[in-house]
Amino acid sequence: MVDVTPEEFEELVADALDEVPPDLLDLLDNVVFLVEDEAPADDPDLLGLYEGIPQTERDAGWGLANLPDTIRLFRGPLTRMCEDREDLREEVVITVVHEIAHHFGIDEQALHDLGWG
């Protein structure tokens, strides 16, 4: 387990977002990133969660009037699974990329096949 403050964890998330290529970030459409202490009770080991309508499923009527999609990162499960700060940094990057991929309509199987699962 890695002991980091909520502020330090949010810095790790910001750093992870900085590692995402700017061209890819520019393609994100109406997405908000949130950090929460714990995952939902029904899946306590969940590291991240994408909630929204993937771009591949949006129709012509979808627009900015819709609520933003949400990518949640769960500090508790991430810090508990990692042995040190570098391991945590890498896992946060993987989780951010994983959840962004869901926004673009990439499913779990494809992510596993690509080594991001």
C-alpha positions as CSV (number, residue, x, y, z in Angstrom):
1,M,0.0,0.0,0.0
2,V,1.2,3.5,-0.8
3,D,0.4,6.3,1.6
4,V,-0.4,9.5,-0.2
5,T,-2.6,12.4,0.7
6,P,-5.7,13.1,-1.4
7,E,-3.8,16.2,-2.8
8,E,-0.8,14.0,-3.8
9,F,-3.1,11.5,-5.5
10,E,-4.8,14.3,-7.4
11,E,-1.4,15.5,-8.5
12,L,-0.6,11.9,-9.8
13,V,-3.9,12.0,-11.8
14,A,-3.0,15.4,-13.2
15,D,0.5,14.1,-14.2
16,A,-1.2,11.0,-15.8
17,L,-3.4,13.3,-17.9
18,D,-0.2,15.3,-18.9
19,E,1.1,12.0,-20.3
20,V,-1.9,11.5,-22.6
21,P,-1.0,12.9,-26.0
22,P,-2.6,16.4,-26.5
23,D,-4.2,15.3,-29.8
24,L,-6.0,12.5,-28.0
25,L,-7.1,14.8,-25.1
26,D,-8.5,17.3,-27.7
27,L,-10.8,14.5,-29.0
28,L,-12.4,14.0,-25.6
29,D,-15.9,15.4,-25.8
30,N,-17.7,16.7,-22.7
31,V,-15.8,14.6,-20.1
32,V,-15.1,15.4,-16.5
33,F,-12.4,13.6,-14.4
34,L,-13.2,13.0,-10.7
35,V,-11.2,11.4,-7.9
36,E,-13.1,9.5,-5.2
37,D,-11.8,7.8,-2.1
38,E,-13.4,4.5,-2.7
39,A,-15.0,2.4,-5.4
40,P,-18.7,1.5,-5.2
41,A,-19.6,-1.1,-2.6
42,D,-20.6,-3.6,-5.2
43,D,-17.1,-3.6,-6.8
44,P,-14.7,-2.4,-4.1
45,D,-11.5,-3.3,-6.1
46,L,-12.5,-1.2,-9.1
47,L,-9.7,1.2,-10.0
48,G,-11.6,3.5,-12.4
49,L,-15.0,3.9,-14.0
50,Y,-16.3,5.5,-17.2
51,E,-19.9,6.7,-17.0
52,G,-21.4,8.1,-20.2
53,I,-22.2,7.5,-23.8
54,P,-19.2,6.3,-25.8
55,Q,-18.5,8.4,-28.9
56,T,-19.2,5.4,-31.0
57,E,-22.8,5.2,-29.7
58,R,-23.7,8.9,-30.0
59,D,-26.2,9.9,-32.6
60,A,-26.7,13.2,-34.4
61,G,-28.9,14.5,-31.5
62,W,-26.2,14.2,-28.9
63,G,-24.7,17.5,-28.0
64,L,-23.2,19.7,-25.2
65,A,-26.7,20.0,-23.7
66,N,-26.1,16.5,-22.4
67,L,-24.5,16.0,-19.0
68,P,-20.8,15.4,-19.3
69,D,-19.4,11.9,-19.3
70,T,-17.6,11.1,-16.1
71,I,-14.3,9.3,-15.6
72,R,-13.8,8.4,-11.9
73,L,-10.6,7.2,-10.4
74,F,-10.7,5.5,-7.0
75,R,-7.8,6.4,-4.7
76,G,-8.3,3.6,-2.1
77,P,-8.1,0.6,-4.4
78,L,-5.3,2.1,-6.5
79,T,-3.1,2.9,-3.4
80,R,-3.8,-0.5,-1.8
81,M,-2.8,-2.5,-4.9
82,C,0.6,-0.6,-5.4
83,E,3.8,-1.2,-3.5
84,D,5.5,2.1,-4.0
85,R,4.9,5.6,-5.4
86,E,6.3,4.7,-8.9
87,D,4.1,1.7,-9.1
88,L,1.1,3.9,-8.2
89,R,2.1,6.5,-10.8
90,E,2.2,3.8,-13.5
91,E,-1.1,2.3,-12.4
92,V,-2.8,5.7,-12.4
93,V,-1.6,6.3,-16.0
94,I,-2.9,2.8,-17.0
95,T,-6.3,3.5,-15.4
96,V,-6.6,6.9,-17.0
97,V,-5.8,5.5,-20.5
98,H,-8.2,2.6,-19.8
99,E,-11.1,4.8,-18.9
100,I,-10.4,7.3,-21.8
101,A,-10.5,4.3,-24.2
102,H,-14.0,3.5,-22.9
103,H,-15.0,7.0,-23.9
104,F,-13.9,6.2,-27.4
105,G,-16.0,3.0,-27.4
106,I,-13.2,0.5,-26.8
107,D,-14.5,-2.4,-24.8
108,E,-12.8,-4.5,-22.1
109,Q,-11.9,-7.3,-24.4
110,A,-10.2,-5.0,-26.9
111,L,-8.3,-3.3,-24.0
112,H,-7.1,-6.7,-22.7
113,D,-6.0,-7.7,-26.2
114,L,-4.0,-4.4,-26.5
115,G,-2.4,-5.0,-23.0
116,W,-4.4,-2.2,-21.2
117,G,-6.8,-4.5,-19.4
